[in-house]
Amino acid sequence: MGGEEMKRLVLLSLLICLIFTLGCGGVKYYVKEGAEISYVKRVAVLPFQNNTNEKYAAERIRDLVSTEILARGIFEVVDKGSVDTALKEEAVESPTSLDKNTARRLARILGVQAFIAGSVDQYEDARRGSYSYPVISLTLRLMDAQTGTILWQAGGSASGYSAWGRILGLSPKDMTQVSMELVERLLSTLR
């Protein structure tokens, strides 16, 4: 293979890699130093904070997170109806502002060692010319039920944008597909 052919092959390979990475957002995560989460067997997935204009975005993502945790066998998950009932009985208006004593009572009622909380920060369709695609940003965290300490947190974004799809006129991934992929990527950092 000549030098020119090799340069073209390398350039083509780089272009293909760039095209496949377009539409993938980054993921950042934190794990508390020295934290051992093996004691966590059962979690309650709290209602997520919705920072978007999409009314049901937080509920959809909450369901996807519960499903993915169960599918991966990471933890047992308390049914969301039981979680919502316990929150109502404890008069918790916003799960994002749980005080330590309320968190401990909820943990005892629900039989959990930790809570999964999160926020949906972006959940919308974006446009590039006539091409429309979903964009999603999420933050998830695992909190110790007794101390309120954040043991793990991950955040990231993803989109259904595809250079190939745009060029070839193919439909982008839908909101659910992109949401599932992002939830999978975030939870894969939970070790």
C-alpha positions in Angstrom: 0.0 0.0 0.0 1.4 3.4 -1.1 1.8 6.4 1.1 -1.2 8.3 -0.5 -3.4 5.3 -0.1 -2.4 5.0 3.6 -3.2 8.6 4.2 -6.6 8.3 2.6 -7.3 5.2 4.7 -6.3 6.9 7.9 -8.4 10.0 7.0 -11.4 7.9 6.2 -11.0 6.0 9.5 -10.9 9.2 11.4 -13.9 10.5 9.6 -15.9 7.4 10.3 -15.0 7.6 14.0 -16.0 11.2 14.1 -19.4 10.5 12.5 -20.1 7.7 14.9 -19.3 9.8 17.9 -21.5 12.7 16.9 -24.7 12.7 18.9 -23.1 11.1 21.9 -22.9 13.4 24.9 -20.3 13.1 27.6 -20.9 11.5 31.0 -19.2 12.7 34.2 -19.5 10.8 37.4 -18.4 10.9 41.1 -17.9 8.1 43.5 -17.4 9.0 47.2 -13.8 8.1 48.1 -13.7 5.1 50.3 -17.4 4.5 49.9 -18.4 0.8 49.8 -21.8 0.4 48.4 -22.1 -3.3 48.6 -24.2 -2.9 51.7 -26.9 -1.4 49.5 -29.3 -4.2 48.5 -32.6 -2.3 48.1 -33.3 1.2 46.9 -36.2 3.6 46.5 -36.2 5.6 43.3 -37.6 9.0 44.3 -39.6 11.2 42.0 -37.2 13.2 39.8 -36.9 16.9 39.6 -38.2 18.2 36.2 -36.3 21.2 34.9 -37.9 21.0 31.5 -41.1 22.1 29.8 -42.1 18.5 29.1 -44.7 17.8 31.8 -44.0 14.0 32.1 -40.3 13.9 31.4 -39.3 13.2 35.0 -41.8 10.3 35.4 -40.7 8.7 32.2 -37.0 8.9 33.2 -37.8 7.6 36.7 -39.5 4.5 35.2 -36.5 3.9 32.8 -34.0 4.2 35.7 -36.0 1.7 37.8 -36.2 -0.7 34.9 -32.5 -0.4 34.1 -31.5 -0.9 37.7 -33.6 -4.1 37.8 -32.5 -5.3 34.4 -28.8 -5.0 35.4 -29.5 -6.6 38.8 -27.8 -3.7 40.6 -30.3 -3.4 43.4 -33.8 -4.4 44.4 -36.2 -1.5 43.7 -39.2 -0.6 45.8 -42.4 -0.2 43.7 -42.9 3.5 42.9 -46.5 3.4 44.2 -45.2 2.4 47.6 -42.5 5.1 47.5 -45.1 7.8 46.5 -47.5 6.6 49.2 -44.7 6.8 51.9 -43.7 10.3 50.7 -47.3 11.5 50.9 -47.8 9.9 54.4 -44.6 11.6 55.6 -45.8 14.9 54.0 -42.7 15.2 51.8 -43.6 17.8 49.2 -40.2 17.8 47.4 -37.9 14.7 47.6 -35.0 17.0 46.6 -35.2 18.5 50.1 -35.4 15.5 52.3 -34.0 16.2 55.8 -32.0 13.5 57.5 -34.7 12.5 60.0 -37.4 12.1 57.3 -35.0 10.2 55.1 -34.3 7.7 58.0 -38.1 7.3 58.6 -38.7 6.7 54.9 -35.8 4.2 54.8 -37.3 2.3 57.7 -40.8 2.3 56.2 -39.6 1.2 52.8 -36.9 -1.2 54.0 -34.1 0.5 51.9 -30.5 1.4 52.5 -30.3 4.1 49.9 -32.3 6.4 47.6 -31.9 7.1 43.9 -32.7 10.7 43.1 -32.2 12.7 40.0 -33.2 15.5 37.7 -34.1 15.8 34.1 -32.4 19.0 32.9 -33.1 18.8 29.1 -35.8 16.8 27.3 -36.6 18.4 24.0 -36.5 18.2 20.2 -33.7 20.2 18.6 -33.5 21.2 14.9 -30.7 21.6 12.4 -32.4 22.8 9.3 -35.2 20.5 8.5 -33.6 17.7 10.6 -35.2 17.2 14.1 -33.8 15.0 16.8 -34.2 14.5 20.6 -31.8 16.0 23.2 -31.7 14.8 26.8 -29.6 15.7 29.9 -29.9 13.9 33.2 -28.3 13.7 36.6 -28.7 10.7 38.9 -27.4 10.1 42.4 -27.3 7.4 45.0 -27.7 8.7 48.6 -27.2 6.8 51.8 -30.6 6.7 53.6 -29.1 7.1 57.1 -26.6 9.9 56.5 -27.8 11.6 53.3 -24.3 11.3 51.9 -24.1 11.2 48.2 -22.3 7.9 47.4 -22.4 8.2 43.6 -23.6 10.8 41.1 -23.5 10.8 37.4 -24.7 13.3 34.8 -24.6 13.5 31.1 -26.4 14.3 27.9 -27.3 12.5 24.7 -29.0 13.3 21.4 -30.5 11.4 18.5 -28.5 13.4 16.0 -26.9 11.3 13.3 -24.7 12.7 10.6 -25.5 9.6 8.5 -29.2 9.9 9.2 -29.2 13.6 8.2 -27.2 12.9 5.0 -29.2 9.9 4.0 -32.6 11.2 5.2 -33.1 8.6 7.8 -35.2 9.1 10.9 -33.3 9.9 14.1 -33.6 7.8 17.2 -36.7 8.7 19.2 -36.8 10.2 22.6 -37.3 6.9 24.4 -34.3 5.3 22.6 -32.0 8.2 23.4 -33.3 8.3 27.1 -32.7 4.5 27.5 -29.1 4.8 26.1 -28.3 7.7 28.4 -29.7 6.0 31.5 -27.6 2.9 30.6 -24.5 4.9 30.2 -25.0 6.7 33.5 -25.8 3.6 35.5 -22.8 1.8 33.9 -20.6 4.1 36.0 -22.2 2.8 39.2 -19.8 0.2 40.5 
